């Protein structure tokens, strides 16, 4: 069951630049071990010029979904679409796609080879893709776009000679040098000092505005989503459980899991922090009914019983949410208390 709340349309265009349709990623267990459903049926669309935050705690499947959208992981079922067409996994097609969709990792120190200069680090992508013309000009432009000016000053520096923020800018420049359409940023500021995080987030916003980039930002932090995203998709145990425009979702989160995540963000939360009980999600043991129900505060408090949906929570599966459109939630309690128009 899906409840929808009328909100303004998000910024995605009619044909998303990248889209997941019914994507599943299953990792087979060793021997007789149970298979892990890391991504278990997800629809998700990233529009041109849109910043979409994919939010959830460790183990929810968000990184696996991001890798699948990058073409680094092939879905067990479902498909990834690029400009409305299925992604090709043959060598030449996949290589061309990976030029268009670039990854920025959370740990710039680990992402950079300590033996490579800044110039070599940024030029590496050009060389992998066989782009030999105007190499120095391209590297200079990418460093300048990433906020390292004058770029020539950084050419011969090594990662250990840079600050954490400068290293992350080098990683971003390495993505920009290939002139991508999409950047997937996996926890892009989690390893940085608080004073630098705002600068990097401002840089990502600037790149979106100036270059028309689309960004998928993978994070556990709803506070980060509040500062940068146009839309938020909240993921739990392989499924998107709530999705919608950032202001609507964070002003009134409908899923108890989204409410719990928001409650621990001091700058935007108005309620006491919610501590989730029970074990963290195990993708090889998906509960019946709502997959969040073993940890759901609404069940523990009796709110679900009062609404007459506690039996549904424990036994009735929920629909896969649409990848775009208005604020939507997969939750029996939300459907009872916020019925669709």
MARTORMI-503087 format. One record per residue (C-alpha): residue in three letters; x, y negated, z negated. Coordinates in steps of 0.02 Angstrom, whole numbers, plus 50000, padded with zeros to 5 digits. Layout:
// MARTORMI-503087
ALAXYZ...
//
This chain:
// MARTORMI-503087
UNK500005000050000UNK500664982850045UNK500104966249974UNK500384950550078UNK500404932750016UNK500174918750144UNK501754908250163UNK502614898250298UNK503364908050441UNK505204912250424UNK506504906250548UNK506684922250648UNK506264921150833UNK505094932950926UNK506554944150976UNK507754946750830UNK509604946950868UNK509794962950765UNK508404974050700UNK508214990350604UNK506675000750644UNK506275015350531UNK508115017550492UNK508625032250385UNK510395036950334UNK510555053750248UNK512205060350179UNK512215079150166UNK512765086450000UNK514225098449988UNK513755116749980UNK512005117549907UNK512055099749842UNK510535089049875UNK510575076850020UNK510715058549974UNK509445047250061UNK510505031450055UNK509315022250173UNK507595029950176UNK506525021350306UNK506895002850328UNK506224989850447UNK507244973750444UNK507424959850573UNK508754946150578UNK508254931050681UNK509394919650777UNK510084906050666UNK509344914250512UNK510194918150347UNK509444933850270UNK509974939650097UNK509904958350063UNK509814959949874UNK509924974449753UNK510984982849620UNK512394994949658UNK511775011149734UNK510195003949812UNK510805006849991UNK511104988950045UNK512924991550097UNK512485007350193UNK511104998050283UNK512314983850323UNK513584996350392UNK512225003850499UNK511754986850570UNK513604984050606UNK513685000250705UNK514905007850581UNK513625020750525UNK512465029850644UNK510675031750579UNK510035049250544UNK508335043450606UNK507605027250671UNK508585014950776UNK509544998650778UNK509004986150910UNK510064972250983UNK509094958451071UNK507644970651077UNK508634984851156UNK509285000651069UNK511094999551014UNK512235010551121UNK513505021051027UNK514655024951173UNK516395017651164UNK516265002551277UNK514504997651222UNK514914999251038UNK516544989551056UNK515634975251142UNK514314975251005UNK515624974850867UNK516354959250944UNK514644950850929UNK514334956650750UNK515754953450628UNK516024958650447UNK516664947750305UNK517154958250153UNK516994953249971UNK518844955449926UNK519944944650038UNK521524951449956UNK521064969150006UNK520464963750178UNK522124955550225UNK523724965050262UNK525024957650143UNK526364959850279UNK525414949750408UNK525484930950422UNK523874921050431UNK524114919350619UNK524294938150641UNK522794941650530UNK521654930250631UNK522354935650800UNK522144954150761UNK520334954650820UNK520794946450985UNK522144959451016UNK520994974050970UNK519724967851098UNK521044964351230UNK520784945451233UNK522474938251280UNK522074921351354UNK522274905651248UNK522684915851092UNK523484901750994UNK522094889651041UNK520764902150984UNK521654905650820UNK521854886950786UNK520024883650822UNK519444897950708UNK520534892150563UNK519904874350584UNK518084880450586UNK518444889950426UNK519074873950343UNK520944877150350UNK521624860850423UNK522784857350502UNK522764875550559UNK524594875650613UNK525084872850432UNK524424890150389UNK525084900250537UNK526634907150451UNK525954908950276UNK525664925850195UNK524124930550091UNK525064929549926UNK525474911349963UNK523634906649972UNK522284903649843UNK520794915349832UNK519684902949923UNK520974900650061UNK521134919450083UNK519244920950104UNK519294907050233UNK520624916850329UNK519474932150328UNK518054921250392UNK519194914150527UNK519624931950580UNK517764934650611UNK517494917850697UNK518924920050820UNK517874932550918UNK516444919950933UNK515134931750861UNK513254929750858UNK513064937950686UNK514114938550528UNK513764951550395UNK514484945050231UNK514624958350095UNK514664949649925UNK515634935250005UNK515964925449845UNK515914938649706UNK517814939149688UNK518044920249687UNK518104907749545UNK516484898549512UNK517264882149571UNK517624889649743UNK516004899149770UNK515014883649813UNK516314878649943UNK516214895350032UNK514304895450029UNK514294877750098UNK515484883550235UNK514324897950284UNK512854885850294UNK513884873950400UNK514384887950519UNK512564892850540UNK512054874950577UNK513504870750693UNK513744887250784UNK511984894550777UNK512604910050690UNK511454922650608UNK512044928950438UNK511584944350339UNK512214941450162UNK512314957250055UNK512284953149870UNK511674958449698UNK511424940149651UNK509744932049679UNK510534915549627UNK511644916349780UNK510124920149888UNK509254904749816UNK510714893749870UNK510954900050047UNK509594911350118UNK508074907650225UNK507324924550179UNK507654937850048UNK507434956750061UNK507504965849894UNK508084983949909UNK507884998349787UNK508365016549811UNK508475015750000UNK506915005350031UNK506524986850048UNK505234983949909UNK504934965349934UNK505324953350075UNK504884935450112UNK505454917350126UNK506664913049988UNK505664899449902UNK504064909849901UNK504904925749840UNK505934917549704UNK504524906049648UNK503364920949626UNK504224937949639UNK502864951149649UNK503824967349627UNK504354971549447UNK506104975549511UNK506274958449594UNK505604950549435UNK506934959549333UNK508334954149451UNK507734936149446UNK507574936049256UNK509464937049233UNK509844921949344UNK509964907949215UNK509884893249336UNK508194898249410UNK507384910249285UNK506034904049166UNK505784920349072UNK506764931248952UNK507994943149038UNK507214960049079UNK508314974949037UNK507864989749146UNK507755006349056UNK508175023649123UNK509555029349238UNK510175019549389UNK509455025549555UNK510065042249624UNK509775043549813UNK509785062549802UNK508325062449680UNK506965050949746UNK505455050849627UNK503705054149689UNK502545039349709UNK503395022649686UNK505255026249677UNK505465012649545UNK504155019549426UNK505355028649305UNK506135011749262UNK504645000249289UNK504304987949147UNK502484986549204UNK502215005049170UNK503135004249003UNK502124989148945UNK500444996248997UNK500134982949129UNK499984996049266UNK498745006149161UNK497724990449127UNK497604987549314UNK497115005649342UNK498605009849452UNK499755019749336UNK499265036049421UNK499625028749592UNK501305022349531UNK501815040049482UNK501085049449629UNK500575039249782UNK501925034449909UNK502065016549970UNK502155010350148UNK503755004250231UNK503724985250234UNK503774976050400UNK505454968850448UNK504784951350475UNK503254940950439UNK502534934050278UNK502944937850097UNK502584956450074UNK502844968849933UNK502744987749915UNK501994989349741UNK500344996749680UNK500204984049539UNK500544969249655UNK499264975849778UNK497974976549638UNK498354959349568UNK498804950349732UNK497674958549862UNK498014955050045UNK496914942450132
//
